[in-house]
């Protein structure tokens, strides 16, 4: 008698090449470690090489496959050259991003350009360069954008950041539609506040920390480990029918 049970799709990423932007620390480092642990060969990129070299070495010490590559994703000529010189990456994690929290009345043109250029423009053209290589090599792929709950709601001093993350939600859906015929998927992980070297100083403000905790229904600030399973899921065949979606990992922030 044959086994009537369906087989769980694999979460493994063996023989897949992954690229993570802004991979030296925080969420990017966690994503790179998770993908490597699932079997992917991971390239970590950032503007400076010190942290990504250390991170790649740590992944290798743990038995994974990793390499560090310096790249400024705001330099679009360098981005194009980077992708044309390499085989296609099956997995792209767009993690590089920035935030300049200010009231709408205080946002400067420099603030606007810094946030929108990195969070939207660079992400768009990094993705474009990545998927062009996939299409040229007739390979399938998964694009995972690191968005935010602020792409679904907003908050005080977050008008500019929210603008960038709401833009990403629209980009993601458009990308998913354009790329579906190539079997290249595009999805977002939209986390709540995650404790990282970038965000940790914010929580030294007790009033701000109390406000954040009052909004996160599970009663704790997120940790990078809370996102590691999600990035493997979206990168793998376990999510093969998922594209154009945004996965909220927000502890219930947007539930009410």
Secondary structure as GFF3:
##gff-version 3
##sequence-region A 1 256
A	DSSP	beta_strand	17	21	.	.	.	ID=ss1
A	DSSP	alpha_helix	26	37	.	.	.	ID=ss2
A	DSSP	beta_strand	41	46	.	.	.	ID=ss3
A	DSSP	alpha_helix	49	61	.	.	.	ID=ss4
A	DSSP	beta_strand	65	70	.	.	.	ID=ss5
A	DSSP	alpha_helix	76	84	.	.	.	ID=ss6
A	DSSP	beta_strand	91	94	.	.	.	ID=ss7
A	DSSP	three_ten_helix	104	106	.	.	.	ID=ss8
A	DSSP	alpha_helix	109	116	.	.	.	ID=ss9
A	DSSP	pi_helix	117	122	.	.	.	ID=ss10
A	DSSP	alpha_helix	123	136	.	.	.	ID=ss11
A	DSSP	beta_strand	141	146	.	.	.	ID=ss12
A	DSSP	three_ten_helix	149	151	.	.	.	ID=ss13
A	DSSP	alpha_helix	159	179	.	.	.	ID=ss14
A	DSSP	three_ten_helix	180	182	.	.	.	ID=ss15
A	DSSP	beta_strand	184	191	.	.	.	ID=ss16
A	DSSP	three_ten_helix	200	204	.	.	.	ID=ss17
A	DSSP	alpha_helix	206	215	.	.	.	ID=ss18
A	DSSP	alpha_helix	225	235	.	.	.	ID=ss19
A	DSSP	three_ten_helix	237	239	.	.	.	ID=ss20
A	DSSP	beta_strand	246	249	.	.	.	ID=ss21
A	DSSP	three_ten_helix	253	255	.	.	.	ID=ss22
###
